[in-house]
């Protein structure tokens, strides 16, 4: 194979195509090659749709590929440096090490009942016709705020939900803009973002500081983190650090699980033969009682449906890194300073790795997997794999059976929904559904 070098793309050549086609743009770029240069105005990236190079970036040389510094600087507001926005490996590592124990499987298992409670509530509230995406976002926000902060009041949940969702829209727009506007420039969008962020930090800091002062546990993730005495080598996570880190987890975890579950229920409505298998599994394992974590390992069909949904519609469809050194990987030279988009959507539908990649086939996750490990990375992989992956998977594996025990969903749109490229892979029409009780 001839060694190649990442080269520049024509100025603005891809931006209008991206604006027109959104998620389809990343699928198309992935079909053009393993590493393809693109330019959005003043922003130039190299799009990686190669599992070997993705592994090099996310695992083998992860220290040399921090999150893209230009975007981090553009989006960094007031407050402490956090795991989510730091480009310093040592800073990231000690924060991650202190936060990880609270998010292990055994730590989060105690939240299963709360998740099921909210899924039952959502099932009871859904009307006969619904925009499913919004309903799923409300459900997941209720779950995550109660399990993390013991926030249960509907008005507070709705205000925080609005704050997170509007902020994600601004951040996503800035990331892809031809000329990104920094956070500190006094535009209308930045003023709104500052207002939303200030509100969110005020509410969450009152919760954290009040919990620490009272020393009265509420049985949530915040309790776990406080009890861990988060300090190491003279460094510690103070109240504002906890607010920031947990806010970042809500920011990253709320929309992602909501969108995945929305796409999943749509896919089942389009594939009744698979839906019948899922329902039969639920009936066999759970019947009419409440699902528990002890049931999950006996429900492989439901698990595979979730995995396949995340393959076709990965909520996190790309991630951006920057190279601190020059490397040659798979005969591709990556110069220092290169901004790299790891094309998760492209990897997940690459016909070189997946048979009939656009077809919904949960059985492809049954048995041995001979694909490259980094061909499927819905939660990323390597040291910086999503901290909340176990939380999200448990939530979805509990929620979907709980909803299907009670409801049947039929797609009510006039045309197929299209995925859109916002902060997460969203849905252009919100996913209209007809809902029937079963």
VOPAGU-2260 file (C-alpha; in pm, 1 decimal, decimal comma):
REM VOPAGU-2260
SITE   aa  ch    i         X         Y         Z
SITE  UNK   A    0       0,0       0,0       0,0
SITE  UNK   A    1     134,4     340,8     -94,5
SITE  UNK   A    2     184,9     579,6     189,9
SITE  UNK   A    3     -46,8     879,2     164,1
SITE  UNK   A    4     -62,3    1208,6     346,8
SITE  UNK   A    5    -370,9    1385,7     477,8
SITE  UNK   A    6    -418,8    1687,7     254,0
SITE  UNK   A    7    -644,7    1989,0     254,3
SITE  UNK   A    8    -998,9    1986,9     115,3
SITE  UNK   A    9   -1127,3    2260,4    -118,4
SITE  UNK   A   10   -1238,9    2569,0      70,1
SITE  UNK   A   11   -1607,7    2542,4     174,8
SITE  UNK   A   12   -1644,5    2250,4     -67,9
SITE  UNK   A   13   -1820,4    2019,3     178,8
SITE  UNK   A   14   -2005,8    2261,1     404,4
SITE  UNK   A   15   -2312,4    2306,3     183,0
SITE  UNK   A   16   -2335,9    1932,1     125,2
SITE  UNK   A   17   -2325,3    1881,0     500,6
SITE  UNK   A   18   -2598,7    2141,1     551,2
SITE  UNK   A   19   -2819,9    1966,7     295,8
SITE  UNK   A   20   -2766,1    1606,1     398,4
SITE  UNK   A   21   -2664,5    1602,9     767,0
SITE  UNK   A   22   -2599,9    1245,8     882,8
SITE  UNK   A   23   -2594,8    1119,3     524,2
SITE  UNK   A   24   -2290,2    1340,0     473,9
SITE  UNK   A   25   -2086,0    1131,4     719,8
SITE  UNK   A   26   -2200,8     807,8     556,2
SITE  UNK   A   27   -2095,2     943,1     217,5
SITE  UNK   A   28   -1755,4    1063,4     342,9
SITE  UNK   A   29   -1694,3     721,2     497,1
SITE  UNK   A   30   -1757,7     556,7     160,0
SITE  UNK   A   31   -1488,8     772,3      -4,3
SITE  UNK   A   32   -1195,2     634,1     193,7
SITE  UNK   A   33   -1035,8     556,1     526,4
SITE  UNK   A   34    -920,8     915,0     585,4
SITE  UNK   A   35   -1085,4    1196,8     390,9
SITE  UNK   A   36   -1010,1    1570,2     428,7
SITE  UNK   A   37   -1310,1    1801,9     459,4
SITE  UNK   A   38   -1340,4    2173,6     510,3
SITE  UNK   A   39   -1624,9    2371,1     664,8
SITE  UNK   A   40   -1517,1    2724,9     587,2
SITE  UNK   A   41   -1233,6    2811,6     824,3
SITE  UNK   A   42   -1250,7    2468,0     984,8
SITE  UNK   A   43   -1053,2    2182,5     833,4
SITE  UNK   A   44   -1081,7    1822,5     950,1
SITE  UNK   A   45    -969,6    1478,1     842,7
SITE  UNK   A   46   -1251,5    1225,2     869,9
SITE  UNK   A   47   -1141,8     880,3     988,8
SITE  UNK   A   48   -1353,1     579,1     887,1
SITE  UNK   A   49   -1093,6     312,5     957,7
SITE  UNK   A   50   -1108,0      93,7    1271,1
SITE  UNK   A   51    -729,1      51,1    1281,7
SITE  UNK   A   52    -671,3     427,4    1283,9
SITE  UNK   A   53    -960,4     475,1    1529,3
SITE  UNK   A   54    -794,1     224,9    1763,5
SITE  UNK   A   55    -463,7     410,6    1727,4
SITE  UNK   A   56    -632,6     739,2    1825,3
SITE  UNK   A   57    -861,6     615,9    2103,5
SITE  UNK   A   58    -644,5     342,7    2256,1
SITE  UNK   A   59    -286,0     289,4    2142,9
SITE  UNK   A   60    -178,9     657,5    2143,6
SITE  UNK   A   61    -468,0     809,8    2336,4
SITE  UNK   A   62    -241,0    1046,8    2532,2
SITE  UNK   A   63    -133,7    1209,0    2205,9
SITE  UNK   A   64    -490,4    1275,5    2087,7
SITE  UNK   A   65    -673,6    1514,5    2324,1
SITE  UNK   A   66   -1020,7    1643,5    2250,7
SITE  UNK   A   67   -1001,3    1911,3    1983,1
SITE  UNK   A   68    -852,6    2216,0    2156,7
SITE  UNK   A   69   -1007,4    2477,5    1930,2
SITE  UNK   A   70   -1357,9    2354,3    2002,6
SITE  UNK   A   71   -1280,6    2319,5    2371,3
SITE  UNK   A   72   -1160,2    2680,5    2383,1
SITE  UNK   A   73   -1466,0    2799,4    2188,4
SITE  UNK   A   74   -1709,3    2627,9    2425,0
SITE  UNK   A   75   -1531,3    2670,4    2757,8
SITE  UNK   A   76   -1724,3    2902,5    2985,5
SITE  UNK   A   77   -1662,2    3009,5    3343,8
SITE  UNK   A   78   -1594,6    2746,5    3608,3
SITE  UNK   A   79   -1327,9    2484,3    3680,5
SITE  UNK   A   80   -1143,8    2274,3    3426,9
SITE  UNK   A   81   -1339,3    1950,3    3401,8
SITE  UNK   A   82   -1287,7    1599,1    3273,3
SITE  UNK   A   83   -1520,4    1680,3    2981,9
SITE  UNK   A   84   -1333,3    1989,9    2863,2
SITE  UNK   A   85    -970,6    1935,5    2962,2
SITE  UNK   A   86    -704,6    1867,2    2700,5
SITE  UNK   A   87    -451,5    1770,7    2968,8
SITE  UNK   A   88    -405,5    1392,6    3001,5
SITE  UNK   A   89    -299,6    1399,6    3366,6
SITE  UNK   A   90    -587,2    1628,6    3462,1
SITE  UNK   A   91    -833,8    1400,5    3282,8
SITE  UNK   A   92    -686,4    1082,8    3430,6
SITE  UNK   A   93    -707,0    1171,3    3799,4
SITE  UNK   A   94   -1060,0    1307,0    3762,9
SITE  UNK   A   95   -1173,0     997,4    3574,8
SITE  UNK   A   96   -1012,1     766,6    3831,4
SITE  UNK   A   97   -1201,2     933,5    4115,8
SITE  UNK   A   98   -1538,2     931,7    3935,5
SITE  UNK   A   99   -1527,7     578,7    3790,9
SITE  UNK   A  100   -1625,7     368,7    4099,7
SITE  UNK   A  101   -1967,7     533,9    4124,0
SITE  UNK   A  102   -2052,0     430,8    3767,8
SITE  UNK   A  103   -1958,2      62,8    3781,5
SITE  UNK   A  104   -2228,6    -199,3    3724,9
SITE  UNK   A  105   -2257,4    -295,8    4088,6
SITE  UNK   A  106   -2281,7      68,8    4196,2
SITE  UNK   A  107   -2568,1     161,9    3963,2
SITE  UNK   A  108   -2772,2    -157,6    4003,3
SITE  UNK   A  109   -2958,1       2,1    4294,5
SITE  UNK   A  110   -3113,8     257,1    4058,0
SITE  UNK   A  111   -3304,1      -6,0    3858,9
SITE  UNK   A  112   -3629,0      39,9    4051,5
SITE  UNK   A  113   -3624,2     416,7    3995,4
SITE  UNK   A  114   -3570,1     365,2    3622,4
SITE  UNK   A  115   -3860,2     119,7    3602,2
SITE  UNK   A  116   -4081,1     358,7    3803,3
SITE  UNK   A  117   -4023,0     633,6    3548,1
SITE  UNK   A  118   -4078,8     400,8    3252,6
SITE  UNK   A  119   -4412,3     292,5    3403,5
SITE  UNK   A  120   -4503,7     657,0    3458,0
SITE  UNK   A  121   -4413,9     743,2    3098,3
SITE  UNK   A  122   -4622,1     452,5    2968,1
SITE  UNK   A  123   -4920,4     572,9    3168,3
SITE  UNK   A  124   -4887,6     932,6    3046,5
SITE  UNK   A  125   -4850,3     871,3    2673,3
SITE  UNK   A  126   -5160,9     973,2    2476,6
SITE  UNK   A  127   -5294,6     794,5    2170,1
SITE  UNK   A  128   -5086,5    1017,1    1941,9
SITE  UNK   A  129   -4748,4    1143,6    2050,5
SITE  UNK   A  130   -4423,3    1298,0    1929,6
SITE  UNK   A  131   -4215,8    1018,6    2075,4
SITE  UNK   A  132   -3878,1    1192,3    2084,3
SITE  UNK   A  133   -4003,4    1458,7    2326,2
SITE  UNK   A  134   -4172,6    1199,3    2548,1
SITE  UNK   A  135   -3853,4     992,1    2565,4
SITE  UNK   A  136   -3646,6    1299,8    2648,0
SITE  UNK   A  137   -3878,6    1384,2    2935,7
SITE  UNK   A  138   -3859,0    1027,6    3067,0
SITE  UNK   A  139   -3479,7    1005,0    3050,0
SITE  UNK   A  140   -3434,3    1347,2    3209,9
SITE  UNK   A  141   -3657,0    1244,3    3500,6
SITE  UNK   A  142   -3452,3     926,6    3542,2
SITE  UNK   A  143   -3111,1    1085,5    3530,3
SITE  UNK   A  144   -3193,4    1382,3    3754,5
SITE  UNK   A  145   -3348,3    1162,8    4023,0
SITE  UNK   A  146   -3072,8     900,9    4018,4
SITE  UNK   A  147   -2796,4    1162,0    4018,5
SITE  UNK   A  148   -2934,1    1449,0    4228,1
SITE  UNK   A  149   -3270,0    1329,3    4371,6
SITE  UNK   A  150   -3446,0    1602,7    4169,7
SITE  UNK   A  151   -3810,1    1495,9    4130,5
SITE  UNK   A  152   -4023,8    1812,1    4104,3
SITE  UNK   A  153   -4170,4    1828,6    3753,0
SITE  UNK   A  154   -4118,4    2203,3    3709,5
SITE  UNK   A  155   -3752,6    2176,0    3809,4
SITE  UNK   A  156   -3700,9    1875,7    3582,1
SITE  UNK   A  157   -3858,3    2061,2    3289,9
SITE  UNK   A  158   -3650,0    2375,4    3347,6
SITE  UNK   A  159   -3325,6    2177,8    3365,3
SITE  UNK   A  160   -3425,6    1973,4    3060,8
SITE  UNK   A  161   -3482,1    2292,1    2862,1
SITE  UNK   A  162   -3149,2    2429,4    2980,1
SITE  UNK   A  163   -2954,3    2120,7    2872,9
SITE  UNK   A  164   -3130,7    2082,4    2537,2
SITE  UNK   A  165   -3101,9    2446,3    2429,2
SITE  UNK   A  166   -2734,0    2445,8    2531,1
SITE  UNK   A  167   -2665,8    2135,2    2324,0
SITE  UNK   A  168   -2819,8    2303,8    2017,8
SITE  UNK   A  169   -2585,6    2602,9    2053,2
SITE  UNK   A  170   -2277,2    2384,9    2108,4
SITE  UNK   A  171   -2358,9    2163,2    1807,8
SITE  UNK   A  172   -2414,3    2463,1    1582,4
SITE  UNK   A  173   -2084,4    2618,3    1685,0
SITE  UNK   A  174   -1890,4    2295,6    1623,3
SITE  UNK   A  175   -1994,0    2276,9    1257,3
SITE  UNK   A  176   -2008,7    2648,6    1173,3
SITE  UNK   A  177   -1779,3    2771,8     891,6
SITE  UNK   A  178   -1650,7    3044,1    1125,6
SITE  UNK   A  179   -1714,0    2937,0    1487,4
SITE  UNK   A  180   -1792,6    3216,1    1731,3
SITE  UNK   A  181   -1626,7    3178,4    2075,3
SITE  UNK   A  182   -1836,8    3157,2    2389,6
SITE  UNK   A  183   -1717,3    3497,5    2512,3
SITE  UNK   A  184   -1835,3    3693,8    2203,0
SITE  UNK   A  185   -2160,1    3875,4    2300,5
SITE  UNK   A  186   -2392,2    3727,4    2037,0
SITE  UNK   A  187   -2758,1    3652,0    2103,5
SITE  UNK   A  188   -2690,4    3276,4    2103,4
SITE  UNK   A  189   -2399,4    3313,7    2346,2
SITE  UNK   A  190   -2603,5    3537,3    2574,6
SITE  UNK   A  191   -2875,9    3272,6    2584,9
SITE  UNK   A  192   -2618,6    2998,3    2646,2
SITE  UNK   A  193   -2463,1    3198,1    2930,9
SITE  UNK   A  194   -2806,9    3247,4    3087,3
SITE  UNK   A  195   -2892,5    2877,2    3060,9
SITE  UNK   A  196   -2555,5    2769,1    3200,4
SITE  UNK   A  197   -2575,9    3012,6    3489,6
SITE  UNK   A  198   -2921,6    2881,8    3582,2
SITE  UNK   A  199   -2808,5    2518,6    3563,7
SITE  UNK   A  200   -2500,5    2576,8    3778,3
SITE  UNK   A  201   -2701,8    2770,3    4036,4
SITE  UNK   A  202   -2963,1    2495,3    4077,6
SITE  UNK   A  203   -2714,9    2208,5    4085,2
SITE  UNK   A  204   -2464,3    2385,7    4311,2
SITE  UNK   A  205   -2740,2    2450,7    4565,8
SITE  UNK   A  206   -2816,9    2078,2    4566,0
SITE  UNK   A  207   -2452,2    1973,7    4603,2
SITE  UNK   A  208   -2359,5    2229,1    4866,1
SITE  UNK   A  209   -2679,2    2160,3    5061,1
SITE  UNK   A  210   -2613,9    1786,4    5061,6
SITE  UNK   A  211   -2256,0    1830,6    5183,0
SITE  UNK   A  212   -2364,5    2074,3    5454,0
SITE  UNK   A  213   -2651,5    1860,0    5580,1
SITE  UNK   A  214   -2462,5    1530,4    5564,4
SITE  UNK   A  215   -2799,6    1364,8    5503,2
SITE  UNK   A  216   -2775,4    1102,8    5224,0
SITE  UNK   A  217   -3053,1    1078,3    4964,7
SITE  UNK   A  218   -2949,6     748,0    4805,8
SITE  UNK   A  219   -2831,6     889,1    4472,4
SITE  UNK   A  220   -2509,0     908,2    4272,4
SITE  UNK   A  221   -2420,4    1236,3    4439,9
SITE  UNK   A  222   -2411,2    1051,1    4773,3
SITE  UNK   A  223   -2173,6     793,4    4627,3
SITE  UNK   A  224   -1936,9    1059,1    4500,3
SITE  UNK   A  225   -1939,5    1251,7    4827,9
SITE  UNK   A  226   -1878,4     930,1    5024,0
SITE  UNK   A  227   -1578,7     842,8    4804,6
SITE  UNK   A  228   -1380,8    1137,8    4952,5
SITE  UNK   A  229   -1270,2    1242,7    4606,8
SITE  UNK   A  230    -908,3    1339,7    4659,8
SITE  UNK   A  231    -575,2    1208,4    4540,7
SITE  UNK   A  232    -216,8    1332,5    4577,0
SITE  UNK   A  233    -328,6    1663,5    4724,4
SITE  UNK   A  234    -592,2    1721,8    4455,9
SITE  UNK   A  235    -963,0    1696,5    4526,2
SITE  UNK   A  236   -1298,8    1741,5    4360,8
SITE  UNK   A  237   -1473,5    2021,7    4545,4
SITE  UNK   A  238   -1844,2    2111,5    4526,4
SITE  UNK   A  239   -1811,6    2308,1    4201,9
SITE  UNK   A  240   -1612,6    2027,1    4042,9
SITE  UNK   A  241   -1890,6    1785,4    4133,7
SITE  UNK   A  242   -2150,7    2018,8    3983,9
SITE  UNK   A  243   -1950,0    2047,8    3663,9
SITE  UNK   A  244   -1865,6    1679,8    3625,4
SITE  UNK   A  245   -2218,3    1559,0    3697,5
SITE  UNK   A  246   -2367,7    1831,4    3479,0
SITE  UNK   A  247   -2145,8    1709,6    3195,5
SITE  UNK   A  248   -2268,8    1353,3    3246,8
SITE  UNK   A  249   -2632,5    1465,8    3233,0
SITE  UNK   A  250   -2549,2    1676,3    2926,1
SITE  UNK   A  251   -2399,2    1376,6    2748,1
SITE  UNK   A  252   -2637,0    1108,5    2874,4
SITE  UNK   A  253   -2986,7    1253,5    2858,4
SITE  UNK   A  254   -3043,0    1300,2    2484,7
SITE  UNK   A  255   -2835,4     997,7    2384,1
SITE  UNK   A  256   -3053,4     736,7    2555,7
SITE  UNK   A  257   -3373,4     919,6    2458,6
SITE  UNK   A  258   -3281,7     924,2    2088,9
SITE  UNK   A  259   -3171,4     560,0    2090,5
SITE  UNK   A  260   -3498,1     443,1    2244,7
SITE  UNK   A  261   -3699,3     656,4    2002,1
SITE  UNK   A  262   -3521,8     503,7    1701,6
SITE  UNK   A  263   -3557,6     155,7    1853,1
SITE  UNK   A  264   -3935,6     180,2    1889,7
SITE  UNK   A  265   -3958,2     310,0    1533,4
SITE  UNK   A  266   -3751,7      17,5    1402,7
SITE  UNK   A  267   -3970,7    -234,5    1583,9
SITE  UNK   A  268   -4281,5     -70,2    1436,8
SITE  UNK   A  269   -4130,2    -119,5    1088,3
SITE  UNK   A  270   -4021,1    -479,9    1157,1
SITE  UNK   A  271   -4315,2    -659,4    1322,5
SITE  UNK   A  272   -4146,9   -1000,1    1299,1
SITE  UNK   A  273   -3863,6    -875,0    1523,4
SITE  UNK   A  274   -4106,2    -695,8    1752,8
SITE  UNK   A  275   -4295,7   -1023,1    1796,9
SITE  UNK   A  276   -3973,8   -1195,3    1905,6
SITE  UNK   A  277   -3897,3    -919,7    2156,7
SITE  UNK   A  278   -4248,9    -935,3    2299,7
SITE  UNK   A  279   -4230,7   -1314,6    2325,4
SITE  UNK   A  280   -3902,9   -1285,6    2516,0
SITE  UNK   A  281   -4051,5   -1030,4    2755,1
SITE  UNK   A  282   -4353,4   -1254,6    2813,0
SITE  UNK   A  283   -4134,3   -1559,9    2871,0
SITE  UNK   A  284   -3887,0   -1395,9    3110,2
SITE  UNK   A  285   -4089,5   -1124,3    3283,3
SITE  UNK   A  286   -4457,8   -1183,0    3211,1
SITE  UNK   A  287   -4675,6    -918,4    3374,8
SITE  UNK   A  288   -4450,3    -840,2    3671,4
SITE  UNK   A  289   -4193,7    -559,7    3701,4
SITE  UNK   A  290   -3863,9    -624,2    3531,1
SITE  UNK   A  291   -3550,1    -634,8    3750,8
SITE  UNK   A  292   -3177,2    -633,9    3683,4
SITE  UNK   A  293   -3175,0   -1009,7    3747,4
SITE  UNK   A  294   -3383,0   -1056,7    3430,5
SITE  UNK   A  295   -3151,9    -875,0    3192,0
SITE  UNK   A  296   -2903,1   -1150,2    3114,6
SITE  UNK   A  297   -3194,0   -1377,5    3017,2
SITE  UNK   A  298   -3312,8   -1134,2    2748,8
SITE  UNK   A  299   -3055,7   -1153,4    2465,5
SITE  UNK   A  300   -3299,5   -1057,9    2188,1
SITE  UNK   A  301   -3387,7    -728,9    2356,8
SITE  UNK   A  302   -3017,1    -664,0    2419,4
SITE  UNK   A  303   -2928,7    -729,2    2054,2
SITE  UNK   A  304   -3208,1    -498,8    1935,3
SITE  UNK   A  305   -3052,2    -218,2    2142,2
SITE  UNK   A  306   -2705,2    -293,4    2003,0
SITE  UNK   A  307   -2833,7    -295,4    1645,9
SITE  UNK   A  308   -3024,2      29,7    1695,7
SITE  UNK   A  309   -2703,7     194,3    1818,7
SITE  UNK   A  310   -2522,0      58,1    1514,4
SITE  UNK   A  311   -2766,5     212,2    1267,8
SITE  UNK   A  312   -2836,4     528,5    1466,1
SITE  UNK   A  313   -2546,8     595,0    1704,7
SITE  UNK   A  314   -2650,7     887,9    1921,7
SITE  UNK   A  315   -2284,6     993,1    1937,0
SITE  UNK   A  316   -2212,4     972,2    1565,5
SITE  UNK   A  317   -1866,7    1132,3    1567,8
SITE  UNK   A  318   -1597,5    1254,4    1802,8
SITE  UNK   A  319   -1321,7    1507,4    1735,3
SITE  UNK   A  320    -957,4    1477,9    1838,1
SITE  UNK   A  321    -634,8    1666,2    1768,5
SITE  UNK   A  322    -296,0    1508,0    1703,4
SITE  UNK   A  323      -9,3    1629,1    1923,1
SITE  UNK   A  324     250,2    1432,3    1724,9
SITE  UNK   A  325     307,1    1309,5    1371,6
SITE  UNK   A  326     215,0     944,6    1318,6
SITE  UNK   A  327     191,7     705,3    1027,7
SITE  UNK   A  328     -88,7     449,9    1065,1
SITE  UNK   A  329    -205,5     208,9     795,1
SITE  UNK   A  330      22,5     395,5     553,1
SITE  UNK   A  331    -153,7     725,4     626,8
SITE  UNK   A  332      58,8    1007,7     764,0
SITE  UNK   A  333    -116,3    1215,8    1030,4
SITE  UNK   A  334      79,4    1538,0    1087,2
SITE  UNK   A  335      91,4    1698,8    1430,7
SITE  UNK   A  336    -190,9    1948,5    1470,3
SITE  UNK   A  337    -435,6    1757,5    1250,6
SITE  UNK   A  338    -798,0    1780,1    1361,9
SITE  UNK   A  339    -953,1    1435,9    1327,7
SITE  UNK   A  340   -1319,6    1341,9    1313,9
SITE  UNK   A  341   -1369,2     976,6    1407,3
SITE  UNK   A  342   -1665,9     888,1    1190,0
SITE  UNK   A  343   -1866,3     655,5    1415,7
SITE  UNK   A  344   -2165,7     657,3    1181,9
SITE  UNK   A  345   -1940,6     565,4     889,4
SITE  UNK   A  346   -1773,2     283,3    1082,8
SITE  UNK   A  347   -2112,2     141,7    1182,4
SITE  UNK   A  348   -2243,7     118,2     826,5
SITE  UNK   A  349   -1922,1      35,3     641,2
SITE  UNK   A  350   -2008,5    -238,2     386,4
SITE  UNK   A  351   -1653,7    -372,5     415,1
SITE  UNK   A  352   -1736,2    -483,9     770,1
SITE  UNK   A  353   -2114,2    -524,9     777,3
SITE  UNK   A  354   -2332,0    -737,9     547,7
SITE  UNK   A  355   -2624,8    -532,5     412,1
SITE  UNK   A  356   -2529,7    -252,5     653,1
SITE  UNK   A  357   -2845,3     -41,0     624,0
SITE  UNK   A  358   -3069,8    -337,0     707,3
SITE  UNK   A  359   -3199,9    -373,3    1063,8
SITE  UNK   A  360   -3076,8    -717,4    1175,5
SITE  UNK   A  361   -3027,8    -767,5    1552,3
SITE  UNK   A  362   -2911,5   -1126,0    1489,7
SITE  UNK   A  363   -2581,9    -993,3    1354,6
SITE  UNK   A  364   -2483,4    -952,0    1722,1
SITE  UNK   A  365   -2550,6   -1318,4    1800,7
SITE  UNK   A  366   -2249,5   -1548,4    1825,6
SITE  UNK   A  367   -1886,3   -1471,6    1750,2
SITE  UNK   A  368   -1793,1   -1128,5    1624,0
SITE  UNK   A  369   -1506,4   -1130,9    1374,9
SITE  UNK   A  370   -1513,4    -759,2    1307,9
SITE  UNK   A  371   -1244,8    -526,0    1432,2
SITE  UNK   A  372   -1319,1    -408,4    1786,6
SITE  UNK   A  373   -1328,4     -43,3    1676,9
SITE  UNK   A  374   -1574,3    -108,4    1394,2
SITE  UNK   A  375   -1853,0     -70,1    1653,6
SITE  UNK   A  376   -1805,7     205,0    1913,0
SITE  UNK   A  377   -2142,4     352,9    2019,2
SITE  UNK   A  378   -1989,7     455,9    2354,6
SITE  UNK   A  379   -1642,1     515,6    2206,9
SITE  UNK   A  380   -1372,3     279,6    2338,5
SITE  UNK   A  381   -1037,4     283,0    2512,2
SITE  UNK   A  382    -958,6     479,4    2831,6
SITE  UNK   A  383   -1199,5     758,5    2735,3
SITE  UNK   A  384   -1494,3     530,3    2672,9
SITE  UNK   A  385   -1817,8     686,5    2798,2
SITE  UNK   A  386   -1823,4     686,0    3178,0
SITE  UNK   A  387   -2199,2     623,7    3178,6
SITE  UNK   A  388   -2211,5     327,5    2937,5
SITE  UNK   A  389   -2329,3      76,7    3200,4
SITE  UNK   A  390   -2585,5     325,8    3329,3
SITE  UNK   A  391   -2723,0     385,7    2978,8
SITE  UNK   A  392   -2738,7      18,0    2885,5
SITE  UNK   A  393   -2913,5     -77,0    3208,9
SITE  UNK   A  394   -3159,5     207,9    3160,0
SITE  UNK   A  395   -3249,5      98,7    2805,4
SITE  UNK   A  396   -3265,7    -273,6    2887,0
SITE  UNK   A  397   -3513,0    -195,7    3167,0
SITE  UNK   A  398   -3713,8      74,3    2991,6
SITE  UNK   A  399   -3788,4     -94,3    2657,8
SITE  UNK   A  400   -3945,3    -409,7    2809,8
SITE  UNK   A  401   -4141,7    -196,4    3058,2
SITE  UNK   A  402   -4289,7      13,0    2776,6
SITE  UNK   A  403   -4363,5    -288,1    2553,8
SITE  UNK   A  404   -4540,1    -469,3    2838,7
SITE  UNK   A  405   -4796,2    -190,3    2831,2
SITE  UNK   A  406   -4794,5     -28,5    2487,4
SITE  UNK   A  407   -4777,0     -87,9    2114,5
SITE  UNK   A  408   -4620,5     178,2    1891,1
SITE  UNK   A  409   -4710,4     240,5    1526,0
SITE  UNK   A  410   -4524,8     497,7    1320,2
SITE  UNK   A  411   -4762,4     775,6    1211,4
SITE  UNK   A  412   -4540,7     987,0     986,8
SITE  UNK   A  413   -4623,7    1056,3     623,1
SITE  UNK   A  414   -4266,8     972,6     518,5
SITE  UNK   A  415   -3974,1     789,3     680,2
SITE  UNK   A  416   -3795,7     991,8     949,3
SITE  UNK   A  417   -3448,1    1120,6     871,8
SITE  UNK   A  418   -3158,0    1136,6    1117,4
SITE  UNK   A  419   -3021,3    1486,2    1173,3
SITE  UNK   A  420   -2678,5    1592,5    1293,7
SITE  UNK   A  421   -2717,7    1796,5    1609,4
SITE  UNK   A  422   -2530,9    1746,4    1936,2
SITE  UNK   A  423   -2664,0    1390,9    1909,0
SITE  UNK   A  424   -2810,9    1205,5    1612,5
SITE  UNK   A  425   -3161,4    1343,7    1631,9
SITE  UNK   A  426   -3481,8    1298,8    1426,7
SITE  UNK   A  427   -3612,2    1548,7    1174,5
SITE  UNK   A  428   -3983,5    1503,3    1252,5
SITE  UNK   A  429   -3967,0    1412,4    1621,9
SITE  UNK   A  430   -4105,3    1063,5    1543,5
SITE  UNK   A  431   -4487,1    1085,0    1544,5
SITE  UNK   A  432   -4639,8     765,3    1683,9
SITE  UNK   A  433   -4981,5     615,2    1744,2
SITE  UNK   A  434   -4986,9     446,8    2084,2
SITE  UNK   A  435   -5215,8     158,6    2182,5
SITE  UNK   A  436   -5250,2      -7,3    2522,5
SITE  UNK   A  437   -5193,7    -382,3    2531,7
